[in-house]
């Protein structure tokens, strides 16, 4: 595939996914003022994105799996088969959380974790350890108290993130970079576009809290790639 076509594919996939994933999580009407980006609505149902510039996907959102054949012959580093992730561990910030599945509601918006102490995996994307960008999201605060990803922004290159999988293997990722982005300038392609390795993106809110608009102004994104695999003994 030519470079220009790969870029076009990356952009198309990214724009579709962001409507289903981050902009639902990042710009939804909050139920708790401290974490509007990932807050669970009081009604118990997901609310639609308020973003005018990043529409929801139409005709059903593509998944991260859909485009991986485009880069399969360029794979770098270890890659595992698909397997459901069960828990995530981030030693540097003392996080250990079982994972809930984050799907899409009837309006095409991403469901959010209902428990602020648990993170969620976007199961329509890549599984952690498989080829592609796996996405795990979590709250930063909840009713004034720190939530599961409260200290996500202190991660640095070289830190490790481990994801336990249903097949018994643990995928260990090494952080490559950590970014904070204004919601209006979210790096869609970098987060959701096709990649040539098994990647992981951890996402939460960050930056200044805008009390008038009831939301944080930024998102924190941790980028990591698979660096080791721990298999059960025997």
Secondary structure as GFF3:
##gff-version 3
##sequence-region A 1 234
A	DSSP	alpha_helix	3	20	.	.	.	ID=ss1
A	DSSP	alpha_helix	22	27	.	.	.	ID=ss2
A	DSSP	three_ten_helix	33	35	.	.	.	ID=ss3
A	DSSP	three_ten_helix	64	70	.	.	.	ID=ss4
A	DSSP	three_ten_helix	72	74	.	.	.	ID=ss5
A	DSSP	beta_strand	85	90	.	.	.	ID=ss6
A	DSSP	three_ten_helix	91	93	.	.	.	ID=ss7
A	DSSP	beta_strand	95	102	.	.	.	ID=ss8
A	DSSP	beta_strand	119	122	.	.	.	ID=ss9
A	DSSP	beta_strand	132	137	.	.	.	ID=ss10
A	DSSP	beta_strand	141	142	.	.	.	ID=ss11
A	DSSP	beta_strand	145	146	.	.	.	ID=ss12
A	DSSP	three_ten_helix	152	154	.	.	.	ID=ss13
A	DSSP	beta_strand	160	165	.	.	.	ID=ss14
A	DSSP	beta_strand	170	182	.	.	.	ID=ss15
A	DSSP	three_ten_helix	183	185	.	.	.	ID=ss16
A	DSSP	alpha_helix	188	192	.	.	.	ID=ss17
A	DSSP	beta_strand	198	210	.	.	.	ID=ss18
A	DSSP	beta_strand	215	230	.	.	.	ID=ss19
###
